[in-house]
Amino acid sequence: MPDSGKFVCLIQNSLREFRQASKDLLTLMMKKLTEALNNGQEATTPEALELLIELAETDLSFFRKQIVDVLGAMLQIAEADRIV
């Protein structure tokens, strides 16, 4: 395989690894966000939302498989009274 082909494979593999790491991060972030809301810790929500926005700006496609969890958290946030 020519060097350019190896480079393309390397980039593709790196992108796959990045997306997997992002999915893992999203899962953890959604879990922590939900826990915070369930425990009345709405003050931490804005910071978590900012991180989710940054993550989405990087690559929105990883939200697809977890859209139900994301939407559930967004509804919970919308219903919370004390979000700053």
N, C-alpha and C positions, 0 to 999 in steps of 0.2 A: 504494500500500500504506500503510495507517495506520502511525503511529509504533510502535505496539505490535507489529505484524507485523515491522517492520524490526528491532526490538529482539530479538525471538525468533530471527530469522534470524542476527543478529549473535552471539547466545549459542550457537546451534547450530554456526555456523562456528568459533567459538572453541573449543568442545568438541571438534570434529573435529581442529582443529589441535593441541590439547593431547594428544589420544589418539595422534596420529601422532608427536608429539615423544616421548611416553612409550614408544611402540613402538621408536623409534630408540634411546632411552636403554636400554631393556631389552636390546636386541640387543647394544649395546656392553658393558653390565654383564655379561651372560652370557658374552660372549667373554673379557672380562678375568678373570672368575671362573674360567672353564675354564683359561685360560692360567696363572693363578696356581697352580691345583691341579696342572696338568701339570708345572709347574716346581718343585714342592715348596714353594711359598710359602703353606702352609696358614694361617699366622698372619694373613693378610689376609682370610681367608674370613669370620670373624664380622662384620667391618665391612661387607663386601659384602652379606651376608645381611640385615643390618639395613636397608640401603638398599633391597634388594628388597622387604622387608616394608613399608616406608614407601610404596614405589611401588604395591604391591598394595592397600594400604589406601585409596589415592586412587581407583583404578578397576581392579578385578580383571579386567574384560573384555579388556584388551589382552594378558593372558597366554594367551588361548585359542589364538591362531595360533602361539604359540611354546612350547606346553606340552611338546612333545617335548624341546626344548632345556633347558627348566627342569627337567623330571624327570630328564634325563640328568645335569645338574649336581648335582641333589639326591642322586642315587645315588652320584655320585663323591664328594660331601662325606661321605655316610654311610660310605663305605668308607675314607676317609682316616683315618690313625692319629693325626695330630698336630694336629687342629683344636682350637684353644683354646676 
